[in-house]
Amino acid sequence: MTFTVYGRPQTGRVAKQLKNSAVVEIDETRDNAELVNQSNGVVLINYKKLQKVESDH
């Protein structure tokens, strides 16, 4: 999945789905090493804060 953290696009996979959110494991890249380190490689995404993103496909 693709999402933003601090306005920067990230990718990752859903590790666990919860009732109103998901635990997402962040794919580590050269550009996000600090974020991965600070967050232990995971973020919690609240479904209420999701917004549809238009795809080029």
Backbone as numpy.savetxt, mean C-alpha at the origin, in Angstrom:
# Nx Ny Nz CAx CAy CAz Cx Cy Cz
-1.41 -4.81 -5.87 -2.24 -3.65 -5.87 -1.36 -2.41 -5.87
-1.90 -1.31 -6.32 -1.19 -0.04 -6.34 -1.90 0.91 -5.38
-1.12 1.66 -4.61 -1.68 2.60 -3.64 -0.66 3.70 -3.42
-1.04 4.76 -2.72 -0.10 5.84 -2.43 0.12 5.94 -0.93
1.35 6.27 -0.57 1.72 6.54 0.81 2.51 7.84 0.77
2.05 8.82 1.51 2.66 10.16 1.50 2.72 10.72 0.08
1.69 10.43 -0.72 1.61 10.97 -2.07 2.47 10.27 -3.10
3.15 9.20 -2.72 4.02 8.49 -3.66 3.43 7.12 -3.96
3.38 6.74 -5.24 2.80 5.43 -5.59 3.66 4.27 -5.09
2.99 3.25 -4.59 3.64 2.04 -4.10 2.88 0.84 -4.66
3.51 -0.31 -4.63 2.83 -1.54 -4.99 3.02 -2.54 -3.87
2.14 -3.52 -3.82 2.24 -4.53 -2.79 1.15 -5.56 -2.96
1.06 -6.46 -1.98 0.03 -7.48 -2.04 -0.71 -7.53 -0.71
-1.98 -7.88 -0.78 -2.79 -7.98 0.42 -2.36 -9.23 1.18
-1.87 -9.02 2.40 -1.43 -10.14 3.23 -2.59 -10.68 4.06
-3.49 -9.77 4.46 -4.63 -10.19 5.27 -5.77 -9.19 5.09
-6.96 -9.69 4.85 -8.13 -8.84 4.77 -8.84 -8.84 6.11
-9.14 -7.64 6.58 -9.88 -7.47 7.83 -11.27 -6.95 7.49
-12.09 -6.71 8.48 -13.47 -6.28 8.23 -13.54 -4.95 7.46
-12.79 -3.94 7.89 -12.85 -2.61 7.27 -11.52 -2.15 6.70
-10.54 -3.06 6.63 -9.21 -2.66 6.15 -8.44 -3.89 5.68
-7.26 -3.63 5.17 -6.39 -4.72 4.72 -4.96 -4.44 5.15
-4.24 -5.49 5.49 -2.81 -5.40 5.76 -2.12 -5.68 4.44
-1.30 -4.73 3.97 -0.65 -4.84 2.67 0.86 -4.88 2.86
1.51 -5.89 2.28 2.96 -5.98 2.27 3.47 -5.14 1.11
4.35 -4.19 1.40 4.88 -3.27 0.40 6.00 -3.94 -0.38
5.96 -3.81 -1.71 7.08 -4.27 -2.54 8.24 -3.30 -2.36
9.40 -3.81 -1.97 10.54 -2.94 -1.73 11.24 -2.58 -3.03
11.55 -1.29 -3.16 12.30 -0.77 -4.31 13.42 0.12 -3.79
14.26 0.58 -4.69 15.32 1.52 -4.28 14.73 2.81 -3.73
13.58 3.22 -4.29 12.97 4.49 -3.92 12.20 4.47 -2.61
11.83 3.29 -2.11 11.02 3.26 -0.90 11.65 2.51 0.26
12.95 2.34 0.24 13.65 1.58 1.29 13.39 2.17 2.67
13.36 3.49 2.79 13.13 4.13 4.09 11.71 3.85 4.58
10.72 3.95 3.69 9.34 3.65 4.05 9.21 2.20 4.52
9.80 1.28 3.80 9.73 -0.14 4.17 10.38 -0.35 5.53
11.49 0.31 5.78 12.18 0.19 7.06 11.31 0.76 8.19
10.73 1.93 8.00 9.91 2.58 9.04 8.63 1.82 9.33
8.06 1.17 8.32 6.76 0.52 8.48 6.87 -1.00 8.66
8.09 -1.50 8.76 8.32 -2.94 8.81 7.76 -3.64 7.58
7.66 -2.91 6.48 7.25 -3.50 5.21 5.76 -3.70 5.04
4.96 -3.20 5.97 3.50 -3.36 5.84 2.79 -2.05 6.13
1.62 -1.89 5.52 0.75 -0.76 5.82 -0.66 -1.29 6.01
-1.44 -0.59 6.80 -2.84 -0.92 7.01 -3.65 0.08 6.20
-4.46 -0.43 5.27 -5.25 0.44 4.41 -6.72 0.30 4.80
-7.32 1.42 5.19 -8.73 1.46 5.55 -9.55 1.53 4.28
-10.51 0.62 4.10 -11.32 0.59 2.88 -12.09 1.89 2.66
-12.47 2.58 3.72 -13.24 3.83 3.58 -12.40 4.92 2.92
-11.08 4.81 2.98 -10.22 5.83 2.40 -9.79 5.51 0.97
-10.25 4.38 0.44 -9.89 4.00 -0.93 -10.62 4.89 -1.93
-9.92 5.21 -3.00 -10.50 5.97 -4.09 -10.21 5.24 -5.39
-11.16 5.26 -6.31 -10.96 4.63 -7.59 -9.94 5.41 -8.40
-9.03 4.69 -9.01 -7.99 5.30 -9.85 -8.23 4.82 -11.27
-8.24 5.76 -12.19 -8.44 5.40 -13.59 -7.19 4.69 -14.11
-7.39 3.65 -14.86 -6.30 2.85 -15.40 -6.08 3.18 -16.87
-4.83 3.04 -17.31 -4.50 3.25 -18.72 -4.87 2.04 -19.56
-5.24 0.93 -18.93 -5.51 -0.33 -19.64 -6.92 -0.38 -20.11
